[in-house]
Amino acid sequence: QLALILSLTARYPVLYPVLALFLGKEVFQCIALVMFARKGKVLPGALMAGKLCTTVLFSSLILLVLFPEIRQEAVLGLTVIDAGFLLYSLFSYVSAYFGRKSCLTDLNQE
C-alpha cells in the first residue's frame, strides 16, 4: 500500500493527506503493538475497520492506476473517501487499544 500511495502521490499531489494519514495509522499501530506486547497483551487479529479501509484504499488506488487521465475532481473525491476510511480505521484501532472496551487479549492465552 505504501509503495502504491507514494508512487501515485508523485502524479496526484492531492494524495499527500492520504499518505500522511496512512503513515500515522501504521506508525500508531506499530508503537501500540510493541507497547502492549511488552505487557503481554495483543489484539487477536485485524479489525473489520482495518480490512474495510484496506479494501477501499486499494480499490481507489487501482482506479487511479487504471485511469491515469481521471479528472481532478474525481481524484479529490477519492482522496476524501480514502481519508475518511483511514480516520475510521485509526480511531477503531485507538479504541481497540485504549478504549473502555479494549479488544486486547493475553499473549499467554493463545
VOVOFI-319167 format. One record per residue: residue number from 1; chain; x, y, z of N, C-alpha, C in turn. Coordinates in steps of 0.1 Angstrom, whole numbers, always signed. Layout:
VOVOFI-319167
<r><seq>NUM</seq><mol>A</mol><n_x>X</n_x><n_y>Y</n_y><n_z>Z</n_z><ca_x>X</ca_x><ca_y>Y</ca_y><ca_z>Z</ca_z><c_x>X</c_x><c_y>Y</c_y><c_z>Z</c_z></r>
...
end
This chain:
VOVOFI-319167
<r><seq>1</seq><mol>A</mol><n_x>+8</n_x><n_y>-12</n_y><n_z>+0</n_z><ca_x>+0</ca_x><ca_y>+0</ca_y><ca_z>+0</ca_z><c_x>+9</c_x><c_y>+12</c_y><c_z>+0</c_z></r>
<r><seq>2</seq><mol>A</mol><n_x>+19</n_x><n_y>+12</n_y><n_z>+8</n_z><ca_x>+28</ca_x><ca_y>+24</ca_y><ca_z>+9</ca_z><c_x>+34</c_x><c_y>+27</c_y><c_z>-4</c_z></r>
<r><seq>3</seq><mol>A</mol><n_x>+39</n_x><n_y>+17</n_y><n_z>-11</n_z><ca_x>+46</ca_x><ca_y>+19</ca_y><ca_z>-24</ca_z><c_x>+36</c_x><c_y>+25</c_y><c_z>-34</c_z></r>
<r><seq>4</seq><mol>A</mol><n_x>+24</n_x><n_y>+20</n_y><n_z>-34</n_z><ca_x>+14</ca_x><ca_y>+25</ca_y><ca_z>-43</ca_z><c_x>+10</c_x><c_y>+39</c_y><c_z>-40</c_z></r>
<r><seq>5</seq><mol>A</mol><n_x>+8</n_x><n_y>+42</n_y><n_z>-28</n_z><ca_x>+5</ca_x><ca_y>+56</ca_y><ca_z>-24</ca_z><c_x>+16</c_x><c_y>+66</c_y><c_z>-27</c_z></r>
<r><seq>6</seq><mol>A</mol><n_x>+28</n_x><n_y>+62</n_y><n_z>-24</n_z><ca_x>+40</ca_x><ca_y>+70</ca_y><ca_z>-27</ca_z><c_x>+41</c_x><c_y>+73</c_y><c_z>-42</c_z></r>
<r><seq>7</seq><mol>A</mol><n_x>+39</n_x><n_y>+62</n_y><n_z>-50</n_z><ca_x>+40</ca_x><ca_y>+64</ca_y><ca_z>-65</ca_z><c_x>+29</c_x><c_y>+73</c_y><c_z>-70</c_z></r>
<r><seq>8</seq><mol>A</mol><n_x>+17</n_x><n_y>+71</n_y><n_z>-65</n_z><ca_x>+6</ca_x><ca_y>+79</ca_y><ca_z>-70</ca_z><c_x>+7</c_x><c_y>+94</c_y><c_z>-65</c_z></r>
<r><seq>9</seq><mol>A</mol><n_x>+13</n_x><n_y>+96</n_y><n_z>-54</n_z><ca_x>+14</ca_x><ca_y>+109</ca_y><ca_z>-49</ca_z><c_x>+22</c_x><c_y>+118</c_y><c_z>-58</c_z></r>
<r><seq>10</seq><mol>A</mol><n_x>+32</n_x><n_y>+112</n_y><n_z>-64</n_z><ca_x>+40</ca_x><ca_y>+120</ca_y><ca_z>-74</ca_z><c_x>+32</c_x><c_y>+125</c_y><c_z>-85</c_z></r>
<r><seq>11</seq><mol>A</mol><n_x>+22</n_x><n_y>+118</n_y><n_z>-89</n_z><ca_x>+13</ca_x><ca_y>+122</ca_y><ca_z>-100</ca_z><c_x>+1</c_x><c_y>+130</c_y><c_z>-96</c_z></r>
<r><seq>12</seq><mol>A</mol><n_x>-4</n_x><n_y>+127</n_y><n_z>-84</n_z><ca_x>-15</ca_x><ca_y>+134</ca_y><ca_z>-78</ca_z><c_x>-12</c_x><c_y>+139</c_y><c_z>-64</c_z></r>
<r><seq>13</seq><mol>A</mol><n_x>-6</n_x><n_y>+151</n_y><n_z>-64</n_z><ca_x>-2</ca_x><ca_y>+157</ca_y><ca_z>-51</ca_z><c_x>-14</c_x><c_y>+158</c_y><c_z>-41</c_z></r>
<r><seq>14</seq><mol>A</mol><n_x>-26</n_x><n_y>+158</n_y><n_z>-45</n_z><ca_x>-37</ca_x><ca_y>+159</ca_y><ca_z>-36</ca_z><c_x>-38</c_x><c_y>+147</c_y><c_z>-27</c_z></r>
<r><seq>15</seq><mol>A</mol><n_x>-30</n_x><n_y>+137</n_y><n_z>-30</n_z><ca_x>-30</ca_x><ca_y>+125</ca_y><ca_z>-21</ca_z><c_x>-21</c_x><c_y>+126</c_y><c_z>-9</c_z></r>
<r><seq>16</seq><mol>A</mol><n_x>-14</n_x><n_y>+137</n_y><n_z>-8</n_z><ca_x>-5</ca_x><ca_y>+138</ca_y><ca_z>+4</ca_z><c_x>-12</c_x><c_y>+136</c_y><c_z>+17</c_z></r>
<r><seq>17</seq><mol>A</mol><n_x>-24</n_x><n_y>+141</n_y><n_z>+19</n_z><ca_x>-31</ca_x><ca_y>+139</ca_y><ca_z>+32</ca_z><c_x>-34</c_x><c_y>+124</c_y><c_z>+34</c_z></r>
<r><seq>18</seq><mol>A</mol><n_x>-36</n_x><n_y>+116</n_y><n_z>+23</n_z><ca_x>-38</ca_x><ca_y>+102</ca_y><ca_z>+24</ca_z><c_x>-25</c_x><c_y>+95</c_y><c_z>+29</c_z></r>
<r><seq>19</seq><mol>A</mol><n_x>-14</n_x><n_y>+100</n_y><n_z>+23</n_z><ca_x>-1</ca_x><ca_y>+94</ca_y><ca_z>+26</ca_z><c_x>+2</c_x><c_y>+97</c_y><c_z>+41</c_z></r>
<r><seq>20</seq><mol>A</mol><n_x>-1</n_x><n_y>+109</n_y><n_z>+46</n_z><ca_x>+1</ca_x><ca_y>+113</ca_y><ca_z>+60</ca_z><c_x>-7</c_x><c_y>+105</c_y><c_z>+69</c_z></r>
<r><seq>21</seq><mol>A</mol><n_x>-20</n_x><n_y>+103</n_y><n_z>+66</n_z><ca_x>-29</ca_x><ca_y>+95</ca_y><ca_z>+74</ca_z><c_x>-25</c_x><c_y>+81</c_y><c_z>+75</c_z></r>
<r><seq>22</seq><mol>A</mol><n_x>-21</n_x><n_y>+75</n_y><n_z>+63</n_z><ca_x>-17</ca_x><ca_y>+61</ca_y><ca_z>+62</ca_z><c_x>-4</c_x><c_y>+59</c_y><c_z>+71</c_z></r>
<r><seq>23</seq><mol>A</mol><n_x>+5</n_x><n_y>+68</n_y><n_z>+70</n_z><ca_x>+18</ca_x><ca_y>+67</ca_y><ca_z>+78</ca_z><c_x>+14</c_x><c_y>+68</c_y><c_z>+93</c_z></r>
<r><seq>24</seq><mol>A</mol><n_x>+6</n_x><n_y>+78</n_y><n_z>+96</n_z><ca_x>+2</ca_x><ca_y>+80</ca_y><ca_z>+110</ca_z><c_x>-5</c_x><c_y>+68</c_y><c_z>+116</c_z></r>
<r><seq>25</seq><mol>A</mol><n_x>-14</n_x><n_y>+62</n_y><n_z>+108</n_z><ca_x>-21</ca_x><ca_y>+50</ca_y><ca_z>+113</ca_z><c_x>-11</c_x><c_y>+38</c_y><c_z>+115</c_z></r>
<r><seq>26</seq><mol>A</mol><n_x>-2</n_x><n_y>+36</n_y><n_z>+105</n_z><ca_x>+7</ca_x><ca_y>+25</ca_y><ca_z>+106</ca_z><c_x>+17</c_x><c_y>+27</c_y><c_z>+117</c_z></r>
<r><seq>27</seq><mol>A</mol><n_x>+22</n_x><n_y>+39</n_y><n_z>+119</n_z><ca_x>+31</ca_x><ca_y>+41</ca_y><ca_z>+130</ca_z><c_x>+24</c_x><c_y>+39</c_y><c_z>+143</c_z></r>
<r><seq>28</seq><mol>A</mol><n_x>+12</n_x><n_y>+44</n_y><n_z>+145</n_z><ca_x>+5</ca_x><ca_y>+42</ca_y><ca_z>+157</ca_z><c_x>+3</c_x><c_y>+27</c_y><c_z>+160</c_z></r>
<r><seq>29</seq><mol>A</mol><n_x>-1</n_x><n_y>+19</n_y><n_z>+150</n_z><ca_x>-3</ca_x><ca_y>+5</ca_y><ca_z>+152</ca_z><c_x>+10</c_x><c_y>-2</c_y><c_z>+156</c_z></r>
<r><seq>30</seq><mol>A</mol><n_x>+21</n_x><n_y>+2</n_y><n_z>+150</n_z><ca_x>+34</ca_x><ca_y>-4</ca_y><ca_z>+153</ca_z><c_x>+38</c_x><c_y>-1</c_y><c_z>+168</c_z></r>
<r><seq>31</seq><mol>A</mol><n_x>+37</n_x><n_y>+12</n_y><n_z>+172</n_z><ca_x>+40</ca_x><ca_y>+16</ca_y><ca_z>+185</ca_z><c_x>+31</c_x><c_y>+9</c_y><c_z>+195</c_z></r>
<r><seq>32</seq><mol>A</mol><n_x>+18</n_x><n_y>+9</n_y><n_z>+193</n_z><ca_x>+8</ca_x><ca_y>+3</ca_y><ca_z>+202</ca_z><c_x>+11</c_x><c_y>-12</c_y><c_z>+203</c_z></r>
<r><seq>33</seq><mol>A</mol><n_x>+14</n_x><n_y>-19</n_y><n_z>+192</n_z><ca_x>+17</ca_x><ca_y>-33</ca_y><ca_z>+192</ca_z><c_x>+29</c_x><c_y>-36</c_y><c_z>+201</c_z></r>
<r><seq>34</seq><mol>A</mol><n_x>+39</n_x><n_y>-29</n_y><n_z>+199</n_z><ca_x>+52</ca_x><ca_y>-31</ca_y><ca_z>+208</ca_z><c_x>+49</c_x><c_y>-28</c_y><c_z>+222</c_z></r>
<r><seq>35</seq><mol>A</mol><n_x>+42</n_x><n_y>-17</n_y><n_z>+225</n_z><ca_x>+39</ca_x><ca_y>-12</ca_y><ca_z>+238</ca_z><c_x>+31</c_x><c_y>-23</c_y><c_z>+246</c_z></r>
<r><seq>36</seq><mol>A</mol><n_x>+21</n_x><n_y>-28</n_y><n_z>+240</n_z><ca_x>+12</ca_x><ca_y>-37</ca_y><ca_z>+247</ca_z><c_x>+18</c_x><c_y>-51</c_y><c_z>+246</c_z></r>
<r><seq>37</seq><mol>A</mol><n_x>+25</n_x><n_y>-55</n_y><n_z>+236</n_z><ca_x>+31</ca_x><ca_y>-68</ca_y><ca_z>+236</ca_z><c_x>+41</c_x><c_y>-70</c_y><c_z>+247</c_z></r>
<r><seq>38</seq><mol>A</mol><n_x>+48</n_x><n_y>-59</n_y><n_z>+251</n_z><ca_x>+57</ca_x><ca_y>-59</ca_y><ca_z>+263</ca_z><c_x>+50</c_x><c_y>-62</c_y><c_z>+275</c_z></r>
<r><seq>39</seq><mol>A</mol><n_x>+37</n_x><n_y>-58</n_y><n_z>+276</n_z><ca_x>+28</ca_x><ca_y>-61</ca_y><ca_z>+288</ca_z><c_x>+21</c_x><c_y>-74</c_y><c_z>+286</c_z></r>
<r><seq>40</seq><mol>A</mol><n_x>+24</n_x><n_y>-82</n_y><n_z>+276</n_z><ca_x>+17</ca_x><ca_y>-95</ca_y><ca_z>+274</ca_z><c_x>+3</c_x><c_y>-94</c_y><c_z>+268</c_z></r>
<r><seq>41</seq><mol>A</mol><n_x>+0</n_x><n_y>-83</n_y><n_z>+261</n_z><ca_x>-13</ca_x><ca_y>-81</ca_y><ca_z>+255</ca_z><c_x>-12</c_x><c_y>-79</c_y><c_z>+240</c_z></r>
<r><seq>42</seq><mol>A</mol><n_x>-21</n_x><n_y>-84</n_y><n_z>+233</n_z><ca_x>-22</ca_x><ca_y>-82</ca_y><ca_z>+218</ca_z><c_x>-36</c_x><c_y>-82</c_y><c_z>+214</c_z></r>
<r><seq>43</seq><mol>A</mol><n_x>-38</n_x><n_y>-76</n_y><n_z>+202</n_z><ca_x>-51</ca_x><ca_y>-77</ca_y><ca_z>+195</ca_z><c_x>-52</c_x><c_y>-91</c_y><c_z>+189</c_z></r>
<r><seq>44</seq><mol>A</mol><n_x>-63</n_x><n_y>-98</n_y><n_z>+190</n_z><ca_x>-64</ca_x><ca_y>-112</ca_y><ca_z>+185</ca_z><c_x>-63</c_x><c_y>-112</c_y><c_z>+170</c_z></r>
<r><seq>45</seq><mol>A</mol><n_x>-65</n_x><n_y>-101</n_y><n_z>+163</n_z><ca_x>-64</ca_x><ca_y>-101</ca_y><ca_z>+148</ca_z><c_x>-67</c_x><c_y>-87</c_y><c_z>+143</c_z></r>
<r><seq>46</seq><mol>A</mol><n_x>-68</n_x><n_y>-86</n_y><n_z>+130</n_z><ca_x>-71</ca_x><ca_y>-73</ca_y><ca_z>+124</ca_z><c_x>-86</c_x><c_y>-70</c_y><c_z>+126</c_z></r>
<r><seq>47</seq><mol>A</mol><n_x>-89</n_x><n_y>-57</n_y><n_z>+128</n_z><ca_x>-102</ca_x><ca_y>-52</ca_y><ca_z>+130</ca_z><c_x>-109</c_x><c_y>-51</c_y><c_z>+116</c_z></r>
<r><seq>48</seq><mol>A</mol><n_x>-122</n_x><n_y>-53</n_y><n_z>+117</n_z><ca_x>-130</ca_x><ca_y>-52</ca_y><ca_z>+105</ca_z><c_x>-128</c_x><c_y>-38</c_y><c_z>+98</c_z></r>
<r><seq>49</seq><mol>A</mol><n_x>-127</n_x><n_y>-27</n_y><n_z>+107</n_z><ca_x>-125</ca_x><ca_y>-14</ca_y><ca_z>+101</ca_z><c_x>-112</c_x><c_y>-13</c_y><c_z>+93</c_z></r>
<r><seq>50</seq><mol>A</mol><n_x>-102</n_x><n_y>-20</n_y><n_z>+98</n_z><ca_x>-89</ca_x><ca_y>-21</ca_y><ca_z>+90</ca_z><c_x>-90</c_x><c_y>-28</c_y><c_z>+77</c_z></r>
<r><seq>51</seq><mol>A</mol><n_x>-98</n_x><n_y>-39</n_y><n_z>+77</n_z><ca_x>-100</ca_x><ca_y>-46</ca_y><ca_z>+65</ca_z><c_x>-108</c_x><c_y>-38</c_y><c_z>+55</c_z></r>
<r><seq>52</seq><mol>A</mol><n_x>-118</n_x><n_y>-31</n_y><n_z>+60</n_z><ca_x>-126</ca_x><ca_y>-23</ca_y><ca_z>+51</ca_z><c_x>-118</c_x><c_y>-12</c_y><c_z>+45</c_z></r>
<r><seq>53</seq><mol>A</mol><n_x>-110</n_x><n_y>-5</n_y><n_z>+54</n_z><ca_x>-101</ca_x><ca_y>+5</ca_y><ca_z>+49</ca_z><c_x>-92</c_x><c_y>+1</c_y><c_z>+38</c_z></r>
<r><seq>54</seq><mol>A</mol><n_x>-86</n_x><n_y>-11</n_y><n_z>+40</n_z><ca_x>-77</ca_x><ca_y>-16</ca_y><ca_z>+30</ca_z><c_x>-84</c_x><c_y>-19</c_y><c_z>+17</c_z></r>
<r><seq>55</seq><mol>A</mol><n_x>-96</n_x><n_y>-24</n_y><n_z>+18</n_z><ca_x>-103</ca_x><ca_y>-27</ca_y><ca_z>+5</ca_z><c_x>-106</c_x><c_y>-14</c_y><c_z>-2</c_z></r>
<r><seq>56</seq><mol>A</mol><n_x>-111</n_x><n_y>-4</n_y><n_z>+5</n_z><ca_x>-115</ca_x><ca_y>+9</ca_y><ca_z>-1</ca_z><c_x>-102</c_x><c_y>+16</c_y><c_z>-6</c_z></r>
<r><seq>57</seq><mol>A</mol><n_x>-91</n_x><n_y>+16</n_y><n_z>+1</n_z><ca_x>-79</ca_x><ca_y>+22</ca_y><ca_z>-3</ca_z><c_x>-73</c_x><c_y>+16</c_y><c_z>-15</c_z></r>
<r><seq>58</seq><mol>A</mol><n_x>-72</n_x><n_y>+2</n_y><n_z>-15</n_z><ca_x>-67</ca_x><ca_y>-4</ca_y><ca_z>-27</ca_z><c_x>-76</c_x><c_y>-2</c_y><c_z>-39</c_z></r>
<r><seq>59</seq><mol>A</mol><n_x>-89</n_x><n_y>-2</n_y><n_z>-37</n_z><ca_x>-98</ca_x><ca_y>+0</ca_y><ca_z>-49</ca_z><c_x>-96</c_x><c_y>+14</c_y><c_z>-55</c_z></r>
<r><seq>60</seq><mol>A</mol><n_x>-95</n_x><n_y>+24</n_y><n_z>-47</n_z><ca_x>-94</ca_x><ca_y>+37</ca_y><ca_z>-52</ca_z><c_x>-80</c_x><c_y>+39</c_y><c_z>-58</c_z></r>
<r><seq>61</seq><mol>A</mol><n_x>-70</n_x><n_y>+33</n_y><n_z>-52</n_z><ca_x>-56</ca_x><ca_y>+34</ca_y><ca_z>-58</ca_z><c_x>-55</c_x><c_y>+27</c_y><c_z>-71</c_z></r>
<r><seq>62</seq><mol>A</mol><n_x>-62</n_x><n_y>+16</n_y><n_z>-72</n_z><ca_x>-62</ca_x><ca_y>+8</ca_y><ca_z>-85</ca_z><c_x>-69</c_x><c_y>+16</c_y><c_z>-96</c_z></r>
<r><seq>63</seq><mol>A</mol><n_x>-80</n_x><n_y>+23</n_y><n_z>-92</n_z><ca_x>-87</ca_x><ca_y>+31</ca_y><ca_z>-102</ca_z><c_x>-77</c_x><c_y>+42</c_y><c_z>-107</c_z></r>
<r><seq>64</seq><mol>A</mol><n_x>-69</n_x><n_y>+48</n_y><n_z>-98</n_z><ca_x>-60</ca_x><ca_y>+58</ca_y><ca_z>-103</ca_z><c_x>-49</c_x><c_y>+53</c_y><c_z>-112</c_z></r>
<r><seq>65</seq><mol>A</mol><n_x>-45</n_x><n_y>+40</n_y><n_z>-110</n_z><ca_x>-36</ca_x><ca_y>+34</ca_y><ca_z>-118</ca_z><c_x>-42</c_x><c_y>+31</c_y><c_z>-132</c_z></r>
<r><seq>66</seq><mol>A</mol><n_x>-54</n_x><n_y>+25</n_y><n_z>-132</n_z><ca_x>-60</ca_x><ca_y>+21</ca_y><ca_z>-144</ca_z><c_x>-65</c_x><c_y>+33</c_y><c_z>-153</c_z></r>
<r><seq>67</seq><mol>A</mol><n_x>-68</n_x><n_y>+44</n_y><n_z>-146</n_z><ca_x>-73</ca_x><ca_y>+56</ca_y><ca_z>-154</ca_z><c_x>-65</c_x><c_y>+68</c_y><c_z>-150</c_z></r>
<r><seq>68</seq><mol>A</mol><n_x>-53</n_x><n_y>+69</n_y><n_z>-156</n_z><ca_x>-43</ca_x><ca_y>+80</ca_y><ca_z>-153</ca_z><c_x>-48</c_x><c_y>+94</c_y><c_z>-157</c_z></r>
<r><seq>69</seq><mol>A</mol><n_x>-58</n_x><n_y>+94</n_y><n_z>-166</n_z><ca_x>-63</ca_x><ca_y>+107</ca_y><ca_z>-171</ca_z><c_x>-76</c_x><c_y>+111</c_y><c_z>-164</c_z></r>
<r><seq>70</seq><mol>A</mol><n_x>-78</n_x><n_y>+105</n_y><n_z>-152</n_z><ca_x>-90</ca_x><ca_y>+108</ca_y><ca_z>-145</ca_z><c_x>-91</c_x><c_y>+123</c_y><c_z>-141</c_z></r>
<r><seq>71</seq><mol>A</mol><n_x>-103</n_x><n_y>+128</n_y><n_z>-140</n_z><ca_x>-105</ca_x><ca_y>+142</ca_y><ca_z>-137</ca_z><c_x>-100</c_x><c_y>+145</c_y><c_z>-123</c_z></r>
<r><seq>72</seq><mol>A</mol><n_x>-95</n_x><n_y>+157</n_y><n_z>-121</n_z><ca_x>-90</ca_x><ca_y>+161</ca_y><ca_z>-107</ca_z><c_x>-101</c_x><c_y>+161</c_y><c_z>-97</c_z></r>
<r><seq>73</seq><mol>A</mol><n_x>-113</n_x><n_y>+164</n_y><n_z>-101</n_z><ca_x>-125</ca_x><ca_y>+163</ca_y><ca_z>-92</ca_z><c_x>-127</c_x><c_y>+149</c_y><c_z>-86</c_z></r>
<r><seq>74</seq><mol>A</mol><n_x>-125</n_x><n_y>+139</n_y><n_z>-95</n_z><ca_x>-127</ca_x><ca_y>+125</ca_y><ca_z>-91</ca_z><c_x>-115</c_x><c_y>+121</c_y><c_z>-82</c_z></r>
<r><seq>75</seq><mol>A</mol><n_x>-103</n_x><n_y>+126</n_y><n_z>-85</n_z><ca_x>-92</ca_x><ca_y>+123</ca_y><ca_z>-76</ca_z><c_x>-94</c_x><c_y>+129</c_y><c_z>-62</c_z></r>
<r><seq>76</seq><mol>A</mol><n_x>-99</n_x><n_y>+141</n_y><n_z>-62</n_z><ca_x>-102</ca_x><ca_y>+147</ca_y><ca_z>-49</ca_z><c_x>-113</c_x><c_y>+140</c_y><c_z>-42</c_z></r>
<r><seq>77</seq><mol>A</mol><n_x>-123</n_x><n_y>+135</n_y><n_z>-49</n_z><ca_x>-134</ca_x><ca_y>+127</ca_y><ca_z>-42</ca_z><c_x>-128</c_x><c_y>+114</c_y><c_z>-36</c_z></r>
<r><seq>78</seq><mol>A</mol><n_x>-120</n_x><n_y>+107</n_y><n_z>-44</n_z><ca_x>-114</ca_x><ca_y>+95</ca_y><ca_z>-39</ca_z><c_x>-105</c_x><c_y>+98</c_y><c_z>-27</c_z></r>
<r><seq>79</seq><mol>A</mol><n_x>-98</n_x><n_y>+109</n_y><n_z>-27</n_z><ca_x>-89</ca_x><ca_y>+113</ca_y><ca_z>-16</ca_z><c_x>-98</c_x><c_y>+115</c_y><c_z>-3</c_z></r>
<r><seq>80</seq><mol>A</mol><n_x>-109</n_x><n_y>+122</n_y><n_z>-5</n_z><ca_x>-118</ca_x><ca_y>+124</ca_y><ca_z>+7</ca_z><c_x>-123</c_x><c_y>+111</c_y><c_z>+12</c_z></r>
<r><seq>81</seq><mol>A</mol><n_x>-127</n_x><n_y>+102</n_y><n_z>+3</n_z><ca_x>-132</ca_x><ca_y>+89</ca_y><ca_z>+8</ca_z><c_x>-121</c_x><c_y>+81</c_y><c_z>+15</c_z></r>
<r><seq>82</seq><mol>A</mol><n_x>-109</n_x><n_y>+81</n_y><n_z>+9</n_z><ca_x>-98</ca_x><ca_y>+73</ca_y><ca_z>+15</ca_z><c_x>-94</c_x><c_y>+79</c_y><c_z>+28</c_z></r>
<r><seq>83</seq><mol>A</mol><n_x>-94</n_x><n_y>+92</n_y><n_z>+29</n_z><ca_x>-91</ca_x><ca_y>+99</ca_y><ca_z>+42</ca_z><c_x>-101</c_x><c_y>+95</c_y><c_z>+53</c_z></r>
<r><seq>84</seq><mol>A</mol><n_x>-113</n_x><n_y>+95</n_y><n_z>+49</n_z><ca_x>-124</ca_x><ca_y>+91</ca_y><ca_z>+58</ca_z><c_x>-123</c_x><c_y>+77</c_y><c_z>+64</c_z></r>
<r><seq>85</seq><mol>A</mol><n_x>-120</n_x><n_y>+68</n_y><n_z>+55</n_z><ca_x>-118</ca_x><ca_y>+54</ca_y><ca_z>+59</ca_z><c_x>-105</c_x><c_y>+52</c_y><c_z>+67</c_z></r>
<r><seq>86</seq><mol>A</mol><n_x>-95</n_x><n_y>+59</n_y><n_z>+64</n_z><ca_x>-82</ca_x><ca_y>+59</ca_y><ca_z>+72</ca_z><c_x>-85</c_x><c_y>+64</c_y><c_z>+86</c_z></r>
<r><seq>87</seq><mol>A</mol><n_x>-92</n_x><n_y>+75</n_y><n_z>+87</n_z><ca_x>-95</ca_x><ca_y>+80</ca_y><ca_z>+100</ca_z><c_x>-104</c_x><c_y>+71</c_y><c_z>+108</c_z></r>
<r><seq>88</seq><mol>A</mol><n_x>-114</n_x><n_y>+65</n_y><n_z>+101</n_z><ca_x>-123</ca_x><ca_y>+55</ca_y><ca_z>+108</ca_z><c_x>-115</c_x><c_y>+43</c_y><c_z>+113</c_z></r>
<r><seq>89</seq><mol>A</mol><n_x>-105</n_x><n_y>+38</n_y><n_z>+105</n_z><ca_x>-97</ca_x><ca_y>+27</ca_y><ca_z>+109</ca_z><c_x>-88</c_x><c_y>+31</c_y><c_z>+121</c_z></r>
<r><seq>90</seq><mol>A</mol><n_x>-82</n_x><n_y>+43</n_y><n_z>+119</n_z><ca_x>-73</ca_x><ca_y>+48</ca_y><ca_z>+130</ca_z><c_x>-80</c_x><c_y>+49</c_y><c_z>+143</c_z></r>
<r><seq>91</seq><mol>A</mol><n_x>-92</n_x><n_y>+55</n_y><n_z>+143</n_z><ca_x>-100</ca_x><ca_y>+56</ca_y><ca_z>+156</ca_z><c_x>-104</c_x><c_y>+43</c_y><c_z>+161</c_z></r>
<r><seq>92</seq><mol>A</mol><n_x>-107</n_x><n_y>+33</n_y><n_z>+152</n_z><ca_x>-111</ca_x><ca_y>+20</ca_y><ca_z>+157</ca_z><c_x>-99</c_x><c_y>+13</c_y><c_z>+164</c_z></r>
<r><seq>93</seq><mol>A</mol><n_x>-87</n_x><n_y>+15</n_y><n_z>+158</n_z><ca_x>-76</ca_x><ca_y>+8</ca_y><ca_z>+165</ca_z><c_x>-72</c_x><c_y>+16</c_y><c_z>+178</c_z></r>
<r><seq>94</seq><mol>A</mol><n_x>-73</n_x><n_y>+29</n_y><n_z>+178</n_z><ca_x>-71</ca_x><ca_y>+36</ca_y><ca_z>+191</ca_z><c_x>-81</c_x><c_y>+31</c_y><c_z>+201</c_z></r>
<r><seq>95</seq><mol>A</mol><n_x>-93</n_x><n_y>+29</n_y><n_z>+198</n_z><ca_x>-103</ca_x><ca_y>+24</ca_y><ca_z>+207</ca_z><c_x>-101</c_x><c_y>+10</c_y><c_z>+211</c_z></r>
<r><seq>96</seq><mol>A</mol><n_x>-96</n_x><n_y>+2</n_y><n_z>+202</n_z><ca_x>-93</ca_x><ca_y>-12</ca_y><ca_z>+205</ca_z><c_x>-81</c_x><c_y>-13</c_y><c_z>+215</c_z></r>
<r><seq>97</seq><mol>A</mol><n_x>-72</n_x><n_y>-5</n_y><n_z>+214</n_z><ca_x>-61</ca_x><ca_y>-5</ca_y><ca_z>+223</ca_z><c_x>-63</c_x><c_y>+3</c_y><c_z>+236</c_z></r>
<r><seq>98</seq><mol>A</mol><n_x>-70</n_x><n_y>+14</n_y><n_z>+235</n_z><ca_x>-71</ca_x><ca_y>+23</ca_y><ca_z>+247</ca_z><c_x>-85</c_x><c_y>+25</c_y><c_z>+252</c_z></r>
<r><seq>99</seq><mol>A</mol><n_x>-95</n_x><n_y>+20</n_y><n_z>+245</n_z><ca_x>-109</ca_x><ca_y>+23</ca_y><ca_z>+249</ca_z><c_x>-113</c_x><c_y>+16</c_y><c_z>+261</c_z></r>
<r><seq>100</seq><mol>A</mol><n_x>-125</n_x><n_y>+19</n_y><n_z>+266</n_z><ca_x>-131</ca_x><ca_y>+13</ca_y><ca_z>+277</ca_z><c_x>-133</c_x><c_y>-2</c_y><c_z>+275</c_z></r>
<r><seq>101</seq><mol>A</mol><n_x>-137</n_x><n_y>-5</n_y><n_z>+263</n_z><ca_x>-139</ca_x><ca_y>-19</ca_y><ca_z>+259</ca_z><c_x>-128</c_x><c_y>-24</c_y><c_z>+250</c_z></r>
<r><seq>102</seq><mol>A</mol><n_x>-116</n_x><n_y>-24</n_y><n_z>+255</n_z><ca_x>-104</ca_x><ca_y>-28</ca_y><ca_z>+248</ca_z><c_x>-106</c_x><c_y>-43</c_y><c_z>+243</c_z></r>
<r><seq>103</seq><mol>A</mol><n_x>-100</n_x><n_y>-45</n_y><n_z>+231</n_z><ca_x>-101</ca_x><ca_y>-58</ca_y><ca_z>+225</ca_z><c_x>-89</c_x><c_y>-67</c_y><c_z>+228</c_z></r>
<r><seq>104</seq><mol>A</mol><n_x>-80</n_x><n_y>-62</n_y><n_z>+236</n_z><ca_x>-67</ca_x><ca_y>-69</ca_y><ca_z>+239</ca_z><c_x>-69</c_x><c_y>-82</c_y><c_z>+246</c_z></r>
<r><seq>105</seq><mol>A</mol><n_x>-61</n_x><n_y>-92</n_y><n_z>+242</n_z><ca_x>-61</ca_x><ca_y>-105</ca_y><ca_z>+249</ca_z><c_x>-47</c_x><c_y>-108</c_y><c_z>+254</c_z></r>
<r><seq>106</seq><mol>A</mol><n_x>-46</n_x><n_y>-117</n_y><n_z>+264</n_z><ca_x>-33</ca_x><ca_y>-121</ca_y><ca_z>+269</ca_z><c_x>-25</c_x><c_y>-129</c_y><c_z>+259</c_z></r>
<r><seq>107</seq><mol>A</mol><n_x>-12</n_x><n_y>-127</n_y><n_z>+258</n_z><ca_x>-4</ca_x><ca_y>-135</ca_y><ca_z>+249</ca_z><c_x>-4</c_x><c_y>-149</c_y><c_z>+254</c_z></r>
<r><seq>108</seq><mol>A</mol><n_x>-4</n_x><n_y>-152</n_y><n_z>+267</n_z><ca_x>-3</ca_x><ca_y>-165</ca_y><ca_z>+272</ca_z><c_x>-15</c_x><c_y>-173</c_y><c_z>+270</c_z></r>
<r><seq>109</seq><mol>A</mol><n_x>-27</n_x><n_y>-167</n_y><n_z>+267</n_z><ca_x>-39</ca_x><ca_y>-175</ca_y><ca_z>+264</ca_z><c_x>-40</c_x><c_y>-180</c_y><c_z>+250</c_z></r>
<r><seq>110</seq><mol>A</mol><n_x>-31</n_x><n_y>-176</n_y><n_z>+241</n_z><ca_x>-32</ca_x><ca_y>-181</ca_y><ca_z>+227</ca_z><c_x>-25</c_x><c_y>-193</c_y><c_z>+225</c_z></r>
end
